[in-house]
Amino acid sequence: MTDVAQRAGWTDHPPRMGFFTDTSVCIGCKACEVACKEWNAVPDDGYNLLGHSYDNTGGLGADTWRHVAFIEQSKPAGHQATALPTDGDDSGMRWLMASDVCKHCTEAGCLDVCPTGALFRTEFGTVVVQEDVCNGCGYCVPACPFGVIDQREGDGRVWKCTLCYDRIGDGQMPACAKACPTESIQFGPLDELRSRAQGRVAELVEAGVADAHLYGDTPDDGVGGMGAFFLLLDAPEVYGLPPDPVVPTRDVWAMWRQAATAAGVFAGLGVAAFAGRRSR
């Protein structure tokens, strides 16, 4: 996978760090949400009865950097992760729970469009907002294919997960991973996490959980691979994730090159036409 830190100018840097979230062991306790808010001084976004079972935060935003989704399905009861009928009876319910976060994309649209340098790539390969540099232009908001980054009401600046840049720079674990009681949120070098995640998928599939799969672990996707990827038990759309995310700025440089080539052709034609008129 692309060495994003080196590409950003870090010549001597640690391995790329990230998150692997195993939704098969998430219990929906929301300890990660609380730990994130406490450590990063993220404001309270209110207790809202949204009508989505126990999910009172609704989604990621400027005041919710970790969001635990509760998804109730008309699937067989029993093992949380199985979708197989029991004794021919396909009635019953199951819960899917997943802690969502900024993906710290390899090809980060938010980073590409920021005009002030408020967004930058760290030596750990993560993407961080410098709130004292952000001018609140909001260009980065539509540039995120996941709808993660957002402007804070009454502030105007954008905010999102920093992967606890201050903590990992001091050799500590991010607050959300530290607080997770089931190790659903795992932190470490991305290469190690991918290997561990692939083993976990194989284990679940062998146990009969045929729908278990990884999301965001491959550089072949539309964002070049994610710095925070997931083990899912159903289609990405079920969790509110795009099935085929594409960074909006992916083709920008190719478009600029084509525009420059076209401009050069037109300029050449103009010069040729002008020279032809003078020769007559």
DRENPA-3360 file (N, C-alpha, C; in nm, 2 decimals, always signed):
BEGIN
1 = MTDVAQRA = +0.08/-0.12/+0.00/+0.00/+0.00/+0.00/+0.09/+0.12/+0.00 ~ +0.04/+0.23/-0.05/+0.11/+0.36/-0.07/+0.17/+0.40/+0.07 ~ +0.29/+0.45/+0.07/+0.35/+0.50/+0.19/+0.31/+0.65/+0.20 ~ +0.19/+0.67/+0.26/+0.13/+0.81/+0.27/+0.22/+0.91/+0.35 ~ +0.28/+0.86/+0.45/+0.37/+0.95/+0.53/+0.48/+1.00/+0.45 ~ +0.55/+0.91/+0.38/+0.66/+0.95/+0.29/+0.62/+1.05/+0.18 ~ +0.50/+1.02/+0.13/+0.45/+1.10/+0.02/+0.42/+1.24/+0.07 ~ +0.39/+1.25/+0.20/+0.36/+1.38/+0.27/+0.48/+1.45/+0.31;
9 = GWTDHPPR = +0.60/+1.39/+0.29/+0.72/+1.46/+0.33/+0.79/+1.41/+0.45 ~ +0.74/+1.30/+0.52/+0.80/+1.24/+0.63/+0.90/+1.14/+0.59 ~ +1.03/+1.17/+0.59/+1.14/+1.08/+0.54/+1.17/+0.97/+0.64 ~ +1.16/+1.00/+0.77/+1.19/+0.91/+0.87/+1.07/+0.90/+0.96 ~ +0.99/+0.79/+0.95/+0.87/+0.79/+1.02/+0.84/+0.65/+1.07 ~ +0.75/+0.63/+1.17/+0.71/+0.50/+1.22/+0.61/+0.44/+1.11 ~ +0.58/+0.31/+1.14/+0.48/+0.24/+1.05/+0.35/+0.31/+1.05 ~ +0.27/+0.30/+0.94/+0.14/+0.36/+0.94/+0.05/+0.29/+1.04;
17 = MGFFTDTS = -0.02/+0.37/+1.12/-0.10/+0.32/+1.23/-0.25/+0.34/+1.19 ~ -0.33/+0.26/+1.26/-0.48/+0.27/+1.22/-0.56/+0.19/+1.32 ~ -0.69/+0.17/+1.28/-0.79/+0.10/+1.35/-0.84/-0.02/+1.27 ~ -0.86/-0.13/+1.34/-0.94/-0.24/+1.29/-1.06/-0.26/+1.38 ~ -1.18/-0.24/+1.33/-1.30/-0.25/+1.42/-1.37/-0.39/+1.38 ~ -1.37/-0.48/+1.48/-1.44/-0.61/+1.46/-1.58/-0.60/+1.51 ~ -1.68/-0.58/+1.42/-1.81/-0.55/+1.47/-1.88/-0.68/+1.53 ~ -1.82/-0.80/+1.50/-1.88/-0.92/+1.55/-1.87/-0.93/+1.71;
25 = VCIGCKAC = -1.78/-0.85/+1.77/-1.77/-0.86/+1.92/-1.81/-0.73/+1.98 ~ -1.87/-0.63/+1.90/-1.91/-0.51/+1.96/-2.04/-0.53/+2.04 ~ -2.05/-0.48/+2.16/-2.17/-0.50/+2.25/-2.25/-0.37/+2.26 ~ -2.21/-0.27/+2.19/-2.29/-0.15/+2.19/-2.28/-0.07/+2.32 ~ -2.18/-0.08/+2.40/-2.17/-0.02/+2.53/-2.15/+0.13/+2.52 ~ -2.10/+0.18/+2.40/-2.07/+0.32/+2.38/-1.95/+0.37/+2.46 ~ -1.87/+0.28/+2.52/-1.76/+0.33/+2.60/-1.66/+0.41/+2.51 ~ -1.65/+0.37/+2.38/-1.56/+0.44/+2.29/-1.61/+0.58/+2.27;
33 = EVACKEWN = -1.74/+0.60/+2.26/-1.79/+0.74/+2.24/-1.76/+0.83/+2.35 ~ -1.78/+0.77/+2.47/-1.76/+0.85/+2.60/-1.61/+0.88/+2.61 ~ -1.52/+0.78/+2.59/-1.38/+0.80/+2.60/-1.33/+0.91/+2.50 ~ -1.38/+0.90/+2.38/-1.34/+1.00/+2.28/-1.38/+1.14/+2.32 ~ -1.50/+1.15/+2.37/-1.55/+1.29/+2.41/-1.47/+1.34/+2.53 ~ -1.44/+1.25/+2.62/-1.37/+1.30/+2.74/-1.23/+1.34/+2.71 ~ -1.16/+1.25/+2.64/-1.01/+1.28/+2.61/-1.00/+1.40/+2.52 ~ -1.08/+1.41/+2.42/-1.06/+1.52/+2.32/-1.15/+1.64/+2.35;
41 = AVPDDGYN = -1.22/+1.65/+2.46/-1.30/+1.76/+2.50/-1.40/+1.79/+2.39 ~ -1.46/+1.68/+2.33/-1.57/+1.70/+2.23/-1.70/+1.74/+2.30 ~ -1.76/+1.85/+2.26/-1.88/+1.90/+2.33/-2.00/+1.79/+2.32 ~ -2.08/+1.80/+2.42/-2.20/+1.72/+2.43/-2.29/+1.76/+2.31 ~ -2.34/+1.66/+2.24/-2.43/+1.69/+2.13/-2.57/+1.67/+2.17 ~ -2.60/+1.66/+2.30/-2.74/+1.65/+2.34/-2.79/+1.50/+2.34 ~ -2.88/+1.48/+2.43/-2.95/+1.35/+2.44/-3.07/+1.35/+2.35 ~ -3.06/+1.30/+2.23/-3.17/+1.30/+2.14/-3.24/+1.17/+2.12;
49 = LLGHSYDN = -3.37/+1.16/+2.14/-3.45/+1.04/+2.12/-3.48/+1.04/+1.97 ~ -3.39/+0.97/+1.89/-3.41/+0.97/+1.75/-3.50/+0.87/+1.69 ~ -3.55/+0.78/+1.78/-3.63/+0.67/+1.73/-3.56/+0.56/+1.67 ~ -3.42/+0.56/+1.69/-3.34/+0.45/+1.64/-3.29/+0.36/+1.75 ~ -3.38/+0.30/+1.82/-3.35/+0.21/+1.93/-3.26/+0.28/+2.03 ~ -3.14/+0.23/+2.06/-3.06/+0.29/+2.16/-2.96/+0.39/+2.11 ~ -2.97/+0.41/+1.98/-2.87/+0.50/+1.92/-2.92/+0.65/+1.93 ~ -2.86/+0.72/+2.02/-2.90/+0.86/+2.05/-2.81/+0.96/+1.98;
57 = TGGLGADT = -2.70/+0.92/+1.91/-2.62/+1.01/+1.85/-2.64/+1.02/+1.70 ~ -2.69/+0.91/+1.64/-2.73/+0.92/+1.50/-2.63/+0.90/+1.39 ~ -2.51/+0.96/+1.41/-2.41/+0.95/+1.31/-2.29/+1.03/+1.35 ~ -2.18/+1.02/+1.27/-2.06/+1.10/+1.29/-2.08/+1.24/+1.26 ~ -2.01/+1.33/+1.32/-2.02/+1.47/+1.30/-1.92/+1.55/+1.38 ~ -1.93/+1.68/+1.38/-1.83/+1.76/+1.45/-1.82/+1.73/+1.60 ~ -1.94/+1.69/+1.65/-1.95/+1.67/+1.80/-1.96/+1.52/+1.83 ~ -1.94/+1.43/+1.73/-1.94/+1.29/+1.75/-1.84/+1.23/+1.66;
65 = WRHVAFIE = -1.72/+1.20/+1.72/-1.61/+1.15/+1.64/-1.61/+0.99/+1.64 ~ -1.68/+0.93/+1.73/-1.70/+0.79/+1.73/-1.85/+0.77/+1.75 ~ -1.91/+0.69/+1.66/-2.05/+0.67/+1.66/-2.08/+0.52/+1.66 ~ -2.15/+0.47/+1.76/-2.19/+0.33/+1.77/-2.33/+0.31/+1.71 ~ -2.34/+0.24/+1.60/-2.47/+0.21/+1.54/-2.54/+0.09/+1.60 ~ -2.67/+0.10/+1.62/-2.75/-0.02/+1.66/-2.84/-0.05/+1.55 ~ -2.83/-0.17/+1.49/-2.91/-0.21/+1.38/-2.99/-0.33/+1.41 ~ -3.12/-0.32/+1.42/-3.21/-0.43/+1.45/-3.26/-0.49/+1.32;
73 = QSKPAGHQ = -3.24/-0.62/+1.31/-3.28/-0.69/+1.19/-3.38/-0.81/+1.22 ~ -3.47/-0.83/+1.12/-3.56/-0.95/+1.13/-3.48/-1.07/+1.08 ~ -3.39/-1.11/+1.17/-3.31/-1.23/+1.14/-3.32/-1.33/+1.26 ~ -3.28/-1.45/+1.25/-3.29/-1.55/+1.36/-3.22/-1.50/+1.48 ~ -3.29/-1.52/+1.59/-3.22/-1.50/+1.72/-3.12/-1.60/+1.74 ~ -3.04/-1.60/+1.85/-2.94/-1.69/+1.87/-2.80/-1.62/+1.87 ~ -2.71/-1.69/+1.80/-2.57/-1.63/+1.79/-2.58/-1.49/+1.71 ~ -2.53/-1.39/+1.77/-2.53/-1.26/+1.72/-2.49/-1.25/+1.57;
81 = ATALPTDG = -2.40/-1.33/+1.53/-2.34/-1.31/+1.40/-2.40/-1.40/+1.29 ~ -2.49/-1.49/+1.33/-2.53/-1.59/+1.23/-2.66/-1.54/+1.16 ~ -2.68/-1.57/+1.03/-2.80/-1.54/+0.96/-2.86/-1.67/+0.91 ~ -2.83/-1.78/+0.97/-2.88/-1.91/+0.93/-3.01/-1.94/+1.00 ~ -3.11/-1.99/+0.93/-3.24/-2.03/+0.99/-3.22/-2.13/+1.10 ~ -3.30/-2.13/+1.20/-3.30/-2.23/+1.31/-3.42/-2.31/+1.31 ~ -3.40/-2.45/+1.28/-3.51/-2.54/+1.28/-3.62/-2.50/+1.18 ~ -3.58/-2.44/+1.07/-3.67/-2.40/+0.97/-3.75/-2.28/+1.00;
89 = DDSGMRWL = -3.72/-2.22/+1.11/-3.79/-2.10/+1.15/-3.71/-1.97/+1.12 ~ -3.75/-1.89/+1.03/-3.67/-1.77/+0.99/-3.72/-1.65/+1.06 ~ -3.80/-1.66/+1.17/-3.85/-1.55/+1.25/-3.74/-1.51/+1.35 ~ -3.76/-1.40/+1.42/-3.67/-1.36/+1.52/-3.60/-1.24/+1.49 ~ -3.51/-1.19/+1.58/-3.44/-1.07/+1.56/-3.29/-1.09/+1.59 ~ -3.21/-1.00/+1.53/-3.07/-1.00/+1.57/-3.03/-0.85/+1.57 ~ -2.92/-0.83/+1.65/-2.87/-0.69/+1.66/-2.73/-0.69/+1.59 ~ -2.71/-0.59/+1.51/-2.57/-0.56/+1.46/-2.53/-0.43/+1.52;
97 = MASDVCKH = -2.41/-0.43/+1.58/-2.36/-0.31/+1.64/-2.22/-0.28/+1.59 ~ -2.19/-0.16/+1.56/-2.07/-0.12/+1.50/-2.03/+0.02/+1.54 ~ -1.90/+0.04/+1.58/-1.85/+0.17/+1.61/-1.78/+0.23/+1.49 ~ -1.84/+0.33/+1.44/-1.78/+0.40/+1.32/-1.69/+0.51/+1.35 ~ -1.60/+0.55/+1.26/-1.50/+0.65/+1.29/-1.45/+0.71/+1.15 ~ -1.38/+0.81/+1.15/-1.31/+0.86/+1.03/-1.22/+0.75/+0.98 ~ -1.21/+0.74/+0.84/-1.14/+0.63/+0.78/-0.99/+0.66/+0.76 ~ -0.95/+0.79/+0.77/-0.81/+0.82/+0.75/-0.76/+0.77/+0.62;
105 = CTEAGCLD = -0.83/+0.80/+0.52/-0.81/+0.74/+0.38/-0.67/+0.76/+0.33 ~ -0.63/+0.67/+0.24/-0.50/+0.68/+0.17/-0.51/+0.80/+0.08 ~ -0.62/+0.80/+0.00/-0.64/+0.92/-0.09/-0.75/+1.00/-0.02 ~ -0.71/+1.10/+0.05/-0.81/+1.18/+0.13/-0.85/+1.30/+0.06 ~ -0.98/+1.30/+0.02/-1.04/+1.42/-0.05/-1.03/+1.54/+0.04 ~ -1.06/+1.53/+0.17/-1.06/+1.64/+0.26/-0.93/+1.71/+0.26 ~ -0.82/+1.63/+0.26/-0.68/+1.69/+0.26/-0.65/+1.76/+0.12 ~ -0.70/+1.70/+0.02/-0.67/+1.75/-0.12/-0.73/+1.89/-0.14;
113 = VCPTGALF = -0.85/+1.92/-0.08/-0.92/+2.04/-0.11/-0.89/+2.15/-0.01 ~ -0.83/+2.12/+0.10/-0.81/+2.22/+0.21/-0.72/+2.34/+0.16 ~ -0.77/+2.46/+0.15/-0.69/+2.57/+0.10/-0.59/+2.63/+0.20 ~ -0.60/+2.60/+0.33/-0.52/+2.66/+0.43/-0.41/+2.58/+0.49 ~ -0.41/+2.45/+0.46/-0.32/+2.35/+0.52/-0.37/+2.31/+0.66 ~ -0.49/+2.34/+0.69/-0.55/+2.30/+0.83/-0.55/+2.15/+0.84 ~ -0.57/+2.08/+0.73/-0.57/+1.94/+0.73/-0.43/+1.89/+0.69 ~ -0.37/+1.80/+0.76/-0.24/+1.75/+0.72/-0.22/+1.60/+0.75;
121 = RTEFGTVV = -0.13/+1.54/+0.69/-0.10/+1.40/+0.70/+0.01/+1.39/+0.81 ~ -0.01/+1.31/+0.91/+0.09/+1.30/+1.02/+0.19/+1.19/+0.98 ~ +0.30/+1.18/+1.07/+0.40/+1.08/+1.04/+0.35/+0.94/+1.06 ~ +0.23/+0.92/+1.12/+0.17/+0.79/+1.14/+0.07/+0.76/+1.03 ~ +0.06/+0.85/+0.93/-0.02/+0.82/+0.81/-0.17/+0.86/+0.83 ~ -0.20/+0.92/+0.95/-0.33/+0.97/+0.98/-0.36/+1.11/+0.93 ~ -0.49/+1.15/+0.92/-0.52/+1.28/+0.88/-0.58/+1.36/+0.99 ~ -0.53/+1.48/+1.02/-0.56/+1.55/+1.14/-0.60/+1.70/+1.10;
129 = VQEDVCNG = -0.70/+1.76/+1.17/-0.74/+1.89/+1.15/-0.67/+1.98/+1.25 ~ -0.60/+2.09/+1.21/-0.55/+2.19/+1.30/-0.66/+2.30/+1.32 ~ -0.73/+2.29/+1.43/-0.84/+2.38/+1.45/-0.80/+2.53/+1.45 ~ -0.67/+2.56/+1.48/-0.63/+2.70/+1.49/-0.59/+2.75/+1.35 ~ -0.59/+2.66/+1.25/-0.56/+2.70/+1.11/-0.68/+2.70/+1.02 ~ -0.78/+2.62/+1.06/-0.91/+2.61/+0.98/-0.98/+2.74/+0.98 ~ -1.02/+2.78/+0.85/-1.09/+2.91/+0.84/-1.24/+2.89/+0.82 ~ -1.29/+2.76/+0.83/-1.43/+2.74/+0.82/-1.49/+2.74/+0.68;
137 = CGYCVPAC = -1.40/+2.73/+0.58/-1.46/+2.74/+0.44/-1.55/+2.62/+0.40 ~ -1.53/+2.51/+0.47/-1.62/+2.39/+0.45/-1.59/+2.32/+0.32 ~ -1.49/+2.34/+0.24/-1.46/+2.27/+0.12/-1.44/+2.12/+0.14 ~ -1.39/+2.09/+0.26/-1.36/+1.95/+0.29/-1.48/+1.86/+0.32 ~ -1.59/+1.93/+0.36/-1.71/+1.86/+0.40/-1.77/+1.77/+0.28 ~ -1.80/+1.83/+0.16/-1.84/+1.75/+0.05/-1.74/+1.66/-0.01 ~ -1.61/+1.68/+0.02/-1.50/+1.60/-0.04/-1.48/+1.47/+0.03 ~ -1.55/+1.45/+0.14/-1.54/+1.32/+0.22/-1.65/+1.23/+0.17;
145 = PFGVIDQR = -1.62/+1.11/+0.11/-1.72/+1.02/+0.06/-1.80/+0.95/+0.17 ~ -1.76/+0.96/+0.29/-1.82/+0.90/+0.40/-1.91/+0.99/+0.49 ~ -1.90/+1.12/+0.46/-1.98/+1.22/+0.53/-1.93/+1.23/+0.68 ~ -1.80/+1.21/+0.70/-1.74/+1.21/+0.83/-1.72/+1.35/+0.88 ~ -1.64/+1.43/+0.80/-1.60/+1.56/+0.85/-1.71/+1.66/+0.84 ~ -1.72/+1.75/+0.94/-1.84/+1.84/+0.95/-1.80/+1.96/+1.03 ~ -1.88/+2.07/+1.00/-1.86/+2.20/+1.07/-1.94/+2.20/+1.20 ~ -1.88/+2.26/+1.30/-1.95/+2.27/+1.43/-2.04/+2.39/+1.43;
153 = EGDGRVWK = -2.16/+2.37/+1.47/-2.26/+2.48/+1.48/-2.21/+2.58/+1.58 ~ -2.22/+2.71/+1.54/-2.17/+2.82/+1.62/-2.02/+2.84/+1.62 ~ -1.95/+2.76/+1.55/-1.81/+2.76/+1.55/-1.76/+2.79/+1.40 ~ -1.82/+2.70/+1.31/-1.79/+2.71/+1.17/-1.67/+2.63/+1.12 ~ -1.58/+2.60/+1.22/-1.46/+2.52/+1.18/-1.50/+2.37/+1.17 ~ -1.41/+2.29/+1.11/-1.44/+2.15/+1.09/-1.37/+2.07/+1.20 ~ -1.43/+1.96/+1.24/-1.38/+1.87/+1.34/-1.40/+1.73/+1.30 ~ -1.31/+1.64/+1.34/-1.32/+1.50/+1.32/-1.22/+1.42/+1.41;
161 = CTLCYDRI = -1.23/+1.29/+1.40/-1.13/+1.20/+1.47/-0.99/+1.24/+1.43 ~ -0.90/+1.25/+1.53/-0.76/+1.27/+1.50/-0.68/+1.14/+1.52 ~ -0.74/+1.03/+1.55/-0.68/+0.90/+1.59/-0.59/+0.93/+1.72 ~ -0.64/+1.02/+1.80/-0.57/+1.06/+1.92/-0.42/+1.08/+1.89 ~ -0.39/+1.18/+1.80/-0.26/+1.21/+1.76/-0.17/+1.24/+1.88 ~ -0.22/+1.31/+1.97/-0.14/+1.35/+2.09/-0.11/+1.22/+2.18 ~ -0.20/+1.13/+2.18/-0.17/+1.01/+2.26/-0.07/+0.91/+2.19 ~ -0.09/+0.89/+2.06/-0.01/+0.79/+1.99/+0.13/+0.85/+1.97;
169 = GDGQMPAC = +0.14/+0.98/+1.97/+0.27/+1.04/+1.96/+0.35/+1.02/+2.09 ~ +0.28/+0.99/+2.20/+0.34/+0.97/+2.33/+0.35/+0.82/+2.36 ~ +0.32/+0.74/+2.26/+0.33/+0.59/+2.28/+0.21/+0.53/+2.34 ~ +0.10/+0.61/+2.35/-0.02/+0.55/+2.41/-0.13/+0.51/+2.31 ~ -0.22/+0.43/+2.35/-0.33/+0.39/+2.27/-0.44/+0.49/+2.26 ~ -0.51/+0.51/+2.14/-0.62/+0.60/+2.13/-0.72/+0.57/+2.24 ~ -0.79/+0.68/+2.28/-0.88/+0.66/+2.40/-0.99/+0.56/+2.37 ~ -1.05/+0.56/+2.25/-1.16/+0.47/+2.22/-1.12/+0.32/+2.23;
177 = AKACPTES = -1.00/+0.29/+2.17/-0.95/+0.15/+2.18/-0.91/+0.11/+2.32 ~ -0.86/+0.21/+2.40/-0.82/+0.18/+2.54/-0.95/+0.15/+2.62 ~ -1.06/+0.21/+2.59/-1.18/+0.19/+2.67/-1.27/+0.08/+2.62 ~ -1.24/+0.02/+2.50/-1.33/-0.09/+2.45/-1.31/-0.21/+2.53 ~ -1.42/-0.27/+2.60/-1.40/-0.38/+2.69/-1.39/-0.51/+2.61 ~ -1.43/-0.52/+2.48/-1.43/-0.65/+2.41/-1.32/-0.65/+2.30 ~ -1.24/-0.55/+2.30/-1.14/-0.54/+2.19/-1.20/-0.54/+2.05 ~ -1.32/-0.49/+2.04/-1.38/-0.47/+1.91/-1.30/-0.36/+1.83;
185 = IQFGPLDE = -1.25/-0.26/+1.90/-1.17/-0.16/+1.84/-1.02/-0.19/+1.87 ~ -0.94/-0.22/+1.76/-0.81/-0.26/+1.78/-0.72/-0.16/+1.71 ~ -0.61/-0.12/+1.78/-0.52/-0.02/+1.72/-0.38/-0.08/+1.71 ~ -0.31/-0.04/+1.60/-0.17/-0.08/+1.58/-0.13/-0.05/+1.44 ~ -0.01/-0.11/+1.40/+0.04/-0.09/+1.26/-0.06/-0.16/+1.17 ~ -0.09/-0.09/+1.06/-0.20/-0.14/+0.97/-0.17/-0.27/+0.91 ~ -0.04/-0.30/+0.88/-0.01/-0.43/+0.82/-0.04/-0.54/+0.92 ~ -0.01/-0.52/+1.04/-0.04/-0.62/+1.14/-0.19/-0.64/+1.16;
193 = LRSRAQGR = -0.26/-0.53/+1.16/-0.41/-0.53/+1.18/-0.47/-0.61/+1.06 ~ -0.43/-0.59/+0.94/-0.49/-0.66/+0.83/-0.47/-0.81/+0.84 ~ -0.35/-0.85/+0.87/-0.32/-0.99/+0.89/-0.41/-1.05/+1.00 ~ -0.42/-0.98/+1.11/-0.51/-1.03/+1.22/-0.66/-1.03/+1.17 ~ -0.70/-0.93/+1.10/-0.84/-0.93/+1.05/-0.87/-1.04/+0.96 ~ -0.78/-1.07/+0.87/-0.80/-1.18/+0.77/-0.82/-1.31/+0.85 ~ -0.74/-1.33/+0.95/-0.75/-1.45/+1.03/-0.88/-1.46/+1.10 ~ -0.93/-1.34/+1.15/-1.06/-1.34/+1.22/-1.18/-1.37/+1.12;
201 = VAELVEAG = -1.17/-1.32/+1.00/-1.27/-1.35/+0.90/-1.27/-1.50/+0.87 ~ -1.16/-1.56/+0.85/-1.15/-1.71/+0.83/-1.21/-1.79/+0.94 ~ -1.18/-1.74/+1.06/-1.24/-1.81/+1.18/-1.39/-1.80/+1.19 ~ -1.45/-1.69/+1.15/-1.59/-1.67/+1.15/-1.66/-1.75/+1.04 ~ -1.60/-1.75/+0.92/-1.65/-1.83/+0.81/-1.65/-1.97/+0.84 ~ -1.54/-2.02/+0.90/-1.53/-2.16/+0.94/-1.64/-2.20/+1.05 ~ -1.68/-2.10/+1.13/-1.78/-2.12/+1.23/-1.92/-2.11/+1.17 ~ -1.94/-2.08/+1.04/-2.07/-2.08/+0.98/-2.12/-1.94/+0.95;
209 = VADAHLYG = -2.04/-1.84/+0.98/-2.08/-1.70/+0.96/-2.04/-1.66/+0.82 ~ -2.12/-1.70/+0.72/-2.07/-1.68/+0.58/-2.06/-1.54/+0.53 ~ -2.14/-1.45/+0.60/-2.14/-1.31/+0.55/-2.02/-1.22/+0.61 ~ -1.94/-1.28/+0.69/-1.83/-1.20/+0.75/-1.73/-1.16/+0.64 ~ -1.70/-1.04/+0.64/-1.60/-0.99/+0.54/-1.54/-0.86/+0.59 ~ -1.43/-0.82/+0.52/-1.36/-0.70/+0.56/-1.40/-0.58/+0.46 ~ -1.41/-0.46/+0.52/-1.45/-0.34/+0.45/-1.34/-0.24/+0.47 ~ -1.28/-0.19/+0.36/-1.18/-0.09/+0.36/-1.03/-0.13/+0.38;
217 = DTPDDGVG = -1.01/-0.26/+0.37/-0.87/-0.31/+0.40/-0.78/-0.32/+0.27 ~ -0.84/-0.30/+0.15/-0.77/-0.31/+0.03/-0.74/-0.18/-0.04 ~ -0.62/-0.17/-0.10/-0.59/-0.05/-0.17/-0.66/-0.03/-0.31 ~ -0.73/-0.14/-0.34/-0.80/-0.14/-0.47/-0.93/-0.06/-0.47 ~ -0.97/-0.01/-0.35/-1.10/+0.06/-0.35/-1.08/+0.20/-0.39 ~ -1.19/+0.28/-0.39/-1.19/+0.41/-0.45/-1.12/+0.52/-0.36 ~ -1.08/+0.48/-0.24/-1.00/+0.57/-0.16/-0.86/+0.52/-0.13 ~ -0.82/+0.42/-0.21/-0.68/+0.37/-0.20/-0.66/+0.29/-0.07;
225 = GMGAFFLL = -0.76/+0.25/-0.01/-0.75/+0.18/+0.12/-0.77/+0.27/+0.24 ~ -0.82/+0.22/+0.35/-0.85/+0.30/+0.46/-0.76/+0.27/+0.58 ~ -0.73/+0.38/+0.65/-0.65/+0.37/+0.78/-0.73/+0.32/+0.89 ~ -0.87/+0.31/+0.88/-0.96/+0.25/+0.98/-1.05/+0.16/+0.90 ~ -1.04/+0.03/+0.91/-1.12/-0.06/+0.84/-1.20/-0.15/+0.93 ~ -1.29/-0.23/+0.87/-1.39/-0.29/+0.96/-1.42/-0.44/+0.91 ~ -1.46/-0.52/+1.01/-1.51/-0.65/+0.98/-1.66/-0.64/+0.99 ~ -1.73/-0.67/+0.89/-1.88/-0.65/+0.88/-1.95/-0.79/+0.87;
233 = LDAPEVYG = -2.07/-0.80/+0.92/-2.15/-0.92/+0.91/-2.27/-0.91/+0.82 ~ -2.27/-0.80/+0.74/-2.38/-0.78/+0.65/-2.32/-0.67/+0.54 ~ -2.40/-0.64/+0.45/-2.36/-0.55/+0.34/-2.33/-0.41/+0.40 ~ -2.23/-0.34/+0.35/-2.19/-0.21/+0.40/-2.31/-0.11/+0.42 ~ -2.40/-0.12/+0.32/-2.52/-0.02/+0.33/-2.60/-0.04/+0.46 ~ -2.60/-0.16/+0.51/-2.68/-0.19/+0.63/-2.62/-0.11/+0.75 ~ -2.49/-0.08/+0.75/-2.42/-0.01/+0.85/-2.41/+0.14/+0.82 ~ -2.47/+0.18/+0.71/-2.47/+0.32/+0.66/-2.34/+0.36/+0.60;
241 = LPPDPVVP = -2.27/+0.26/+0.54/-2.14/+0.28/+0.47/-2.16/+0.27/+0.32 ~ -2.10/+0.35/+0.24/-2.11/+0.34/+0.10/-2.05/+0.21/+0.05 ~ -2.11/+0.13/-0.04/-2.06/+0.01/-0.09/-1.93/+0.02/-0.17 ~ -1.92/+0.14/-0.24/-1.81/+0.16/-0.33/-1.76/+0.31/-0.32 ~ -1.70/+0.34/-0.21/-1.66/+0.48/-0.18/-1.55/+0.52/-0.28 ~ -1.57/+0.64/-0.33/-1.47/+0.70/-0.43/-1.44/+0.84/-0.38 ~ -1.31/+0.87/-0.37/-1.27/+1.01/-0.33/-1.30/+1.10/-0.45 ~ -1.37/+1.21/-0.42/-1.41/+1.30/-0.53/-1.29/+1.36/-0.61;
249 = TRDVWAMW = -1.18/+1.37/-0.54/-1.06/+1.43/-0.60/-0.97/+1.34/-0.67 ~ -1.02/+1.21/-0.69/-0.93/+1.11/-0.74/-0.88/+1.14/-0.88 ~ -0.96/+1.20/-0.97/-0.92/+1.23/-1.10/-0.88/+1.38/-1.13 ~ -0.87/+1.45/-1.02/-0.84/+1.60/-1.03/-0.71/+1.63/-1.11 ~ -0.60/+1.55/-1.07/-0.47/+1.58/-1.14/-0.48/+1.54/-1.29 ~ -0.54/+1.43/-1.32/-0.56/+1.39/-1.46/-0.64/+1.50/-1.53 ~ -0.74/+1.55/-1.47/-0.82/+1.65/-1.53/-0.74/+1.78/-1.56 ~ -0.66/+1.82/-1.46/-0.57/+1.94/-1.48/-0.47/+1.92/-1.59;
257 = RQAATAAG = -0.42/+1.80/-1.60/-0.32/+1.77/-1.71/-0.39/+1.78/-1.84 ~ -0.51/+1.72/-1.85/-0.59/+1.73/-1.98/-0.62/+1.87/-2.01 ~ -0.66/+1.95/-1.91/-0.69/+2.09/-1.93/-0.57/+2.17/-1.98 ~ -0.45/+2.14/-1.92/-0.33/+2.21/-1.96/-0.29/+2.17/-2.10 ~ -0.31/+2.04/-2.13/-0.28/+2.00/-2.27/-0.37/+2.07/-2.37 ~ -0.50/+2.08/-2.34/-0.60/+2.14/-2.43/-0.56/+2.29/-2.44 ~ -0.53/+2.35/-2.33/-0.49/+2.50/-2.33/-0.37/+2.52/-2.42 ~ -0.27/+2.42/-2.41/-0.15/+2.44/-2.49/-0.18/+2.42/-2.64;
265 = VFAGLGVA = -0.28/+2.33/-2.67/-0.32/+2.31/-2.81/-0.38/+2.44/-2.87 ~ -0.48/+2.49/-2.79/-0.55/+2.61/-2.83/-0.45/+2.73/-2.84 ~ -0.36/+2.74/-2.75/-0.26/+2.85/-2.76/-0.17/+2.83/-2.89 ~ -0.13/+2.71/-2.91/-0.06/+2.68/-3.04/-0.13/+2.72/-3.16 ~ -0.26/+2.68/-3.16/-0.35/+2.71/-3.28/-0.36/+2.87/-3.29 ~ -0.37/+2.94/-3.18/-0.39/+3.08/-3.18/-0.26/+3.15/-3.24 ~ -0.15/+3.10/-3.19/-0.02/+3.16/-3.24/+0.00/+3.13/-3.39 ~ -0.04/+3.01/-3.43/-0.03/+2.97/-3.57/-0.12/+3.06/-3.66;
273 = AFAGRRSR = -0.24/+3.08/-3.61/-0.34/+3.16/-3.69/-0.29/+3.30/-3.70 ~ -0.24/+3.36/-3.58/-0.18/+3.49/-3.58/-0.06/+3.51/-3.68 ~ +0.02/+3.41/-3.67/+0.14/+3.41/-3.76/+0.10/+3.41/-3.91 ~ +0.00/+3.33/-3.94/-0.05/+3.31/-4.07/-0.11/+3.44/-4.12 ~ -0.19/+3.51/-4.04/-0.24/+3.64/-4.08/-0.14/+3.74/-4.11 ~ -0.03/+3.75/-4.02/+0.08/+3.84/-4.04/+0.15/+3.82/-4.17 ~ +0.17/+3.69/-4.21/+0.25/+3.65/-4.33/+0.17/+3.69/-4.45 ~ +0.04/+3.70/-4.44/-0.04/+3.75/-4.56/-0.04/+3.90/-4.57;
% end
